[in-house]
Amino acid sequence: MNNSIGVKYGFIKPAIDAHTMGINAAAELLRDCGYEVVMADDLIAAAMNDYKHESRRKVVVDWLRSNKIERLGISYRLDQEDAVNMMGYLIEEIKQAQLMKFQGGQIEALFFGGLPGACAAIEKEFNGMVKTFIGGESIRETLEKMGVSEDSIPTDLYEGSHYDDFLMSFGKEIIDSQDYLNFKPIDRSNYPEFGTIRDSITKRIHANMNESFTPLMRAHVGPYSSGLTRLESVNEFMAWAKALAKTQYLDILSIGSSQLTQSNFGEDWEDKANGGGVPVNSPEEYRMIWEAARPLLVRTYAGTKNIPTLAQMHEQTLNICWHALSLWWFNKLDERGPYDVYTNLKQHFETIKYIATTDKPFEANVSHHFAFRGADDVTYIVSAYLAAKLAKKSGIKTFILQNMLNTPRFTWGIQDLAKSRAMIKLVKSLEDSSFKVLLQPRAGLDYFKPDLYEARIQLAAVTALMDDIDPYNEMSPPIIHVVSFSEASHLATPEIINESIQITQHALRKYRELRKMGKIEDMGKNPDVDERSAALYQASIQVIAAIESSIQNPYSPEGFYIIFAAGFLPVPYLWGETEEFRHAKNWRTKPVRGSMKIVDENNHVMKTEQIIEIAKRNLKDAAYNLNQRQLKVGRIL
């Protein structure tokens, strides 16, 4: 431990910015190196929102002074100009308070984590006074930039895995050869419903299930420019959809709709901020998008208000190829929607029942949202199983299992394989003649580096990782959510999306050729992966059994609320609704040899039995919170 140095770090994230994963990961890394880290509370986060007001800046300075912060980090992944102004105002206030080290004060270093453009502007504006983090930095790079000496870094933090090194080497060969640019689109039109209103994801998969099967490609597409009117932005998206349909690399177009589309559809938006994404605001616009995108299959985000009604509209206008909901998320909990968690769950359960009547698949976007907020790997698996079992009980016939790899970014490849296999084994145990599971892996949201050459290599590498999840089945995965290599740098255009698909399909084909020739390690028989997977599976089974035995009717809005409120699904980095869900937040997790585990106050890994007993002790509190919430909802209604 390194506490004898006495250096104290402080981190602030303005309340307006919902991105928390990077700042929390950095804090945990520093703690693992023995440093004390103070995370700004809601009061300071709110004060940073109002950085232009002197009185609010003084609140931040008082916090710095009272906590004796010596190294200060600010995380802000939104507007570039706002980021530069925020740092400028804050630095000037700190100087006026004589807090900088060169003034005889306590603060010796300043850090900023944000988008590449903001980082470049801040480095230029402040002449290197602020060290910046654009994302994608390795553990070693992160700690060294924050002033941590190498001898203070535990070897487990950056030991990594030989497997990860091999994947990156494979990815580099794929990109350096440029052969992927010769990959041609795959003709999927071998069935009569192709591209018509009667087309569906299951028909497209089944029609192409043959010896030469390659996964269907899904990509998220969402151009938006503040310099265009709303209608001009919608028209630009339709032009992109036509371009993607014409080149035929893409199979499934996911509309990256704006926040206002999700929360205020059909309303007069007046001067409300769009927040990025395609600003669709009428059923007719959705119909036009579907027509423009043919023969692509099309889907879009669910609403965050009037959710069942919007699902019906998506069905009628887009022939939406599958519906996706986040259950505990996209509400006040993560500041993505207007509902409290309980109301959100009730709306989602009602929507899932409607989806079952359409015979369309359902995708649960839950696991990675827990991971974004510091959840351990068992919680990642358990949350997926709970959502899948709910789907089956609600009459859903096809469940799309989204699996976000590289989340958190420092997860080792062997752990991703173990986590994926344990999750698939659990969820597929629900399969029978009327319930099927389709795996849909994807790269992590925080995975790619801003350098586009390195990001291309990462995309090829993560494709190989996907193939090793079920290495002996060449028809798995049936769907890949392709995250474009420009994710950390800039918006993906149709050209970038197509190139990302070429990289993915070519890397998959080459990796399978190498496997057949015996030129890669057989990860289906890796003892480390097997041991990790078995441990995750057993722990997940224990948690699920505890939930089902201690909560009456767990697969109901009330049951899902209590599961979360009691702390069965730990989220230590939770920022919103923290009092109501204090038992969900009141945990510590840390990276342990490439995995995420729950630890106690002494940093010792906790046994599953201990975690379960703590959650069970919280059941009365959770039931009380539910009752209070039901009373509030009743009064509102």
N, C-alpha and C positions, 0 to 999 in steps of 0.2 A: 504494500500500500504506500501511497505517496503523500498522505495528508500532512506529513511533517513539513512539506514545502510551504503549506499554508496559503496557496493560491486559490482564490475563490472565483468561480465562473458564474455569470448570470445570463439568462436568456429571456428575451421578450418577443412575443408574437402579437402584433396588433390584432384586436378582436375581430376586425373586418375580414381577416385572412383565415380561411378554414383549413389551410394546409398545415398539418402538425407533425407529419411523420419524420421529416428531416431534423427538426429541432429537438424532438424527443429522442431520436436515435443518437444524435450528437451528445446529448446530456448523459445518456446511459453509457456511452463509450468513455466519457470522462470519468464518470463514477467508477467504472471498472478499473480505471487507471489510478484510483485513489483520491480523486479531486472532489471537493465539495461543489455542488451545483445548485443554484437557486433558480427556480422557474417562476417567472412573473405570474401573479394571480390575475383574476378577471379585472380587478380595479386598475392595475397597471396596463393591461392589454387594452382596456377601454380608453385610458388616458393617451396611449400611443395613437389611437384612432384620430384624436384631436390635437395632433402634434403642432399645429399652427397657432394654438392658443398657449400663451406663456404660462398661465396658471396650470395647465395640464402637463406641460413639460416639467414644471417644478415638482409635480407629483412623482414623475419618473425619476428625477434627480434625487429627490428625498429617499426614494426606494433604493437607489444605487448607494447612497451614502449610508443609510441605516443598515443595509445588508453587507456593507464593506466589499462590494463587487470590484474585482480587479481586472477581470477580462469579460467584456460584454459582447454578446452576440444578439443580432436582430434578424428575424426571419420574416420575409415579406415577398410572396410570390405572385403579386398582382401588378398593378400599373408601374411601368418603368419610371416615368417622370415623378410619380408620387413617391417611389422608393428613394430617389435621389434627394428630393425635398425633405423627406422624413429624416434621412441620415444627416442632412445639412443642418436642419433645425435642432436636432438632438445634440450633434457635436458642438454646435455653438452654445447651447445651454450648458453642456458639461464644461466647456471652457470657461464660461462666465462664472460657474460655480467653483472654478479652480480645482477640478477633480482629476485632470489629466496628470500622468506621472511626471511629465516634463515641467509641470507647474507646481510640483510638490504634492500632488494629489495621489489618489489610490488607483486610478484606471490606467493600466499599462498596455492594453490591447483592445482593439475593436474588430468585430467580425460581422459580416453580412451574408446571409444566404438568400438567394432569389433567382430570378430568371436571368439567362445569360446577358441579355441586353442591359438589364439593370445593374448587374455586376460590373460589366465593362464601363458603364457610365460612372458608377461610384468609384471605381479604381482611378479613372481619369480625373474626376472632379476633386478627389481628396488625395491625389498624388501618392497612392499606395498606403495611406494612413490606415485604411480599412482593408483587411484581408477578406476576400470574397469566396463564396462557395456556390458554384453553379449547378451542383448535382452530379452524381456519378463518380465523385471522388472515392477512392478506396479508403478503407479504415486507416491504413498507414498515412495516406495523404491528408485525411481529415485531421487526425491527431497531431501530426507534425506541423500542419499549418496553424493549429491552435496552441502551439508552443509546448507540446508534450514531448519529452525526450524519449528516445527509443527504448532506453532501459526501464522506463516506467510503464511500457505497454505490455500487458500479459500476452504471452505467445499465442494463447488460444484465440485472441481477438483477430489475428491476421494469419493464422496458420493456414486456413483455407483447405483446399482439397486438390489433390492431383487430378481428380476428375474435372474440376472446374478449369484447370490449366489446359487439359486436353481439349475441352469443348471450345475454349477460346482459340487454341491452335487450329482446330478444325475450321472454325469460323473464319479465321484469317486466310486460310488456304482457299476457301470458297470465294471470298471477296477479292483476293489478289488475282485469282485466275480469271475473273470477269466472265466465266462461263455461264453464270446465272442469267446474264443478259440475253442469252439465246433461248431461254425457256419460253415456250409458246403457250398461249391460253388453251385451256382444256374445254373441249366441246361437251357440254352437259345436256344437250337438247335431245336426248334419245328417249323421250317419253312424250305423249300427246299433250299433257297439261302444261308443259314447259312455257313459262312466261305468261301464262293466262291467269285469270282470276281464280282458277281452280288449282293453281300450283301451290305447293307447300314444301316445307323443309324436309319432311319425312319422305315425300315422293321423290324429291331430288336426290336425297341420300340413297334410297333404295334403288332408284333407277341406275345409279352409278356404282352400286356395290358389286364389283367384279375384281378380277385379279389385278387389274391396273388401277384400282381405286386410289385416288388421292383426296385428302380432306377438302371439304368445302371451305372457302376463304371468306371470312367476315371482316369487315373493317368499319371503323367509326369515322364518319365524315361530317365536318361541321364548319364550313367557312363563314366568317363574319368580318365585316369591316365597318368601323364606326363612321367612315366617310360615305357610306351608302345609306339610302333610305331602307326601311324595312322590306318593302317590296323588291327593291333592287337586290337585297341580300338573298331573298328567297329565290329570285330568278337566277342569281349566280349559282346557288346550290343546285338548281335544276339543270343548269348547264354542266356542272360537275357530274351530276348523276348520269346525264346522257353520255358524257365522255367515258365514264367508267363502264357503262353498259356496252358501249361500242367496242372498247378494247377487250372486254370479256375475261379479264384476269379475275375480277371480283365475282363472288357468288351472292353475298349477302350484304346489302347496304344498310348500315346502322346510321340513322339520322342523328347527328349531334345537335339536338334541338336546344334552344336557349333556355335559361332559367325562367324567363317570363312565359315561354311556351308551356313549360311544365307547371307553373304555379298560377298563371293568370290567362289561360287560353280563352280566346273569344271575348276578352274584356278590352276596354279602352286603356292602352298602356300609358297614354299621356307622356310624361317626361321620365318614366321609370327607366332605370338602367337595364339594358338588355343582358349584360353579363357574359357576352360571348355566345357563340352557337347560332344555329339557324333560327331566325325569329318567325316561325310558322304561327299563324294566328287564325286560321279558318279551316273548316273541313275541306273546302274546295281546293285550298293550297295543298293539302295532303293528297287529294285525288290527282292533282297535277304532278306532284312529285312521283307518285306511283307510276303514272303513265310515262313520265320522262325516264324513269329508271328501268323499265322493262327491257330485257327479261330477268333482271335481278330480283331476288327476293328482298323485301324491305321490312325494316323494323325501326322502332323509335323508343325513346325514353318513355317511361310511364309518367303520369302526372303526379304532382305533389299536393294537389287539391282536387276534389271531385273525381277521385281516382277511378271508381268503377265506370262513371260516365265517359271519361276520356278513353278508357280501355275499349268500350263499345264503339266509340267514334274511330279509334285506330283500326278496329276490325272492319268497320264499314268502308273506310276510305282508303286504307293501305293494303287490305288483306294481310295484315301484319303477320309475318312468318312465325314469330313467337313473342310472347309477352314476358316482361321481366319486372320484378319487384324486389325491393330491398328490405321489406318487413320492418326491422327495428330502425332502419335508417331513412334518410331523405325526409327529415322533419325538423322539429326544433332541436333535437339531440345533436345534429350536425349542421344546423342552420341552413338546411337545404329545402325546407318546406315549412308551412304554417302550423301544422298539427302537432299536438303533443304525441308522445310515443303510443299511448293507449288508443287514441283516436286513429292514429296512423295504422296501427295493427288492425283495428276493426275494419277500416276501409280496405286494407290489403286482403284480409280474409274474405271479405265480400267480393272483391275483384277476382280472387283466385277461383271462387265458386263460379263466377261468370265465365272465366277462361275455360273451365272444365266443360262448359256447355258448347264451346266453339270447337272442341277437339284439337285445339292448338297446343303446342308445347309451352311449358312455363320454365323460365330461368330465374333462379334465386340469386340475386347479387348481394350476398351477405358476408361470406367468409373474408374476403379481402377488406371489407369495411371494418371488420373487427381487427384485422392485422394492421390496418392503417393507424389504429388507436392503441397499439401496443399489446394486443392479445397474444397469448402463447399459441403454439402449434396445435395443441389439443382443442382449444376453443375454435380455431379455424376449421377443424374437422367436424366437431360436434355441431356447430351452427349450420353447416351444410347438410348434415344428416337430419337435423330437426326440420329444416325447410323442405327437404325431399319427402320426409314422412308426412308432413302437413299436406304437401301437394298430392301424394297418393291418397290420403284420407279424404281429400276434397274432390277426387274424381279426375285429376289430371292423369293422362295416359302416357305422356312423354315429358321427361324432366331433363332439362339441359343443365349439366353440371359445369359451371364455369370454375376454372382453376387458375388463379393468378399466381404464376411462379415468381421467383425473385422478390418475394415480399415477406419481410423486409429485405432490402437490397443486399444485406450481408448474409443472407441465407445461403448455405453451401448447396451445391447441386445434389449431393447425396441425400441431404435432408429434404430437398424438394421432391426427390423421387420417393423417399420414405413417406412423406406427408401425403403426396398424391396417391400412392398405392393404398395407404390406410384409409383415406377418404373414399376412394373408389370402391374398395372392398366393403366398407360399411354401407355406402349409398346403394351399391348394386345388390346388396342383400335384400333390398326391398323389391327387386324386380320379380315380376311374374308375367303371366300371359297378358295382363292388362296394364302393366306399368313398365316402361323402358327408360333407361338412362343413357343420354348422349354426352360424352365428355367433350368439353370445349376449353382447352388450355390457352393461355395467353402469357405474354411477357409482363413483367411488373410495371406499374405506372411510374415508379421511381428508378427504374433499372438503367435506362439508356443514358449514355454520355452525350453532351452537346456536340462533341466532335463527330461529324457525320461518317467519317471513315471508321472510327472505332465503334460507332453505333451500328453500322452495317455488320461489322464482325459480331457484335453482341446479338443481333437478330438471327444470324446464321447459327450461332452457338446455342441460343435458347430454343431454336427449332430442333436441334439434335437432342437437347434435354427433354423436350416434349415427346420425342419418339422413343426415348428410353423409359418412359413411364410404363408402357405396355409393349416391350420390345419384340415380342414374338407374334404380335397381331398387326399385320400391315393394313388393316382396315380401322385402326385406331391411331389417332383420334379421328372421328368422323367430321369434326368442325375445328378449325383453328381461328381464334380471334387474333388477327394480325395487327400488332401495334407497330405503326410506321417508325422507321429508324430516325425520323426527324422529331420524334416526340419531345425530346428535351431541348430542342433548338427552335423549331418553328412549326407552323401549321402544315400538315401534310396535304399537298396538292394531289390531283389525280395521278400525275406522273410519279410522285413519290410513293403513293399507295400501290400503284402497279409494280414499281421496282421492289417494294417491300414484299409483295406477293411473289415476285420472281425469286427473290432471295430465299423466301420460306420454302417454296415448292422445290427449288433446285437443291437446297441444303438437305431437305427431307429425302429426296431421291438419292443423293450422293451418300448420305449417312447409311441408308439401307443397303446400298451397294457394298459399302465398306463392311457392314455387319455380315453380309452373306459371304464375303471373302475372308472373314475372320480377322480383319485388320483393326478392329476396335475391341475394347474390353466388353465382355458380356455382362452388362449391368443388371440383367435379369437374375444373375446368380451372385451378386455382390453381397458378401456377408455383413458388411457394415450397414448397407441399405436395409437388408432383411431384419437385422437386429433393431434398428431405429423404427422401422415400419411396424414391427410386432409390438414394440413398447407403446407407440402412438395409438395403435389399434386397441390394445388392452385398456389404456387409460381412457380413451374415448368411450369404450363400452361401459366402463365404470361410471363415468359422468352421466351418460344417457340413462343408465339403469337407475341412478340416484334421482334424476329429474323425473322419470316416469313413475317411480315408486313414492315420491314425496310430494308431488304436485297433482292435485285433482284436475283431470281434463287438461293435460299440458298442451295439447294441440288445439288451442283456442286462443282468441286474443288475450283473454285473462291469463291463460297459462303461459303464453309467450312473454307477457309483461312480467309475471312473477319470476320466470326463469332468469330474465335479465336483471330485474330489480334486486333479486336475492344474491346475485353475484356468481351464478353458475357459468357466465360467459364474461370473464374479466376483460375490462378495457381501461387500463391504467392511464392512458393518455386522453381520456374523455375530457372535452372542454365545455360542452353545454349540458344543462339540466343536472349539474353535479350533485345538488342536494337530494333531489328525488332519487337519483341513481348512485348514491355514494357507495353502496356495497358493490356495484359493478366497477367502480373506479378504484376502490380501496385495495389495490393489489400492486405488486411490483413484478415486472418481468425483466429479463436480461438475456442477451445472447450467450449461449453456451455451446461451444463447438459447432457453430453453424446453424443452431436451432434457437427457438425462443421458448424459454421456460419461466414458470412462476417461481419467484424466490421470496424468502422471508426477510425480516428486517436485518438479518445478519448475512444476507446474500447467499443463503443456502437454498438449493433447489427443494421445493416443497413436494411431498408425496401427494398423489392423487387423493388418497383418503383424507388428508388434512384439508385439502381444498374443498372437497365435498362437504365435510363437517362444518366448515365455516359458512358455506352457502346455505346449508340447512338451518343453521342458527339464525340466519337472516330472513327466513321465510315469513315470520310474523310481521317483521317490518315491511317486507315486500307486499304482503296482503293488506296491511294498513295503508300503504301508499296507493295501492290499487283502489281501495275503497274511497280514499280522498279524491283520487283522480276521477273516479266514476261519479262522485257527487258534483265535482266541478263541471264535468261534461254534461251531466243532467241539468245543471242550472243554465248552462249555455244553450242547450237544446230547448 
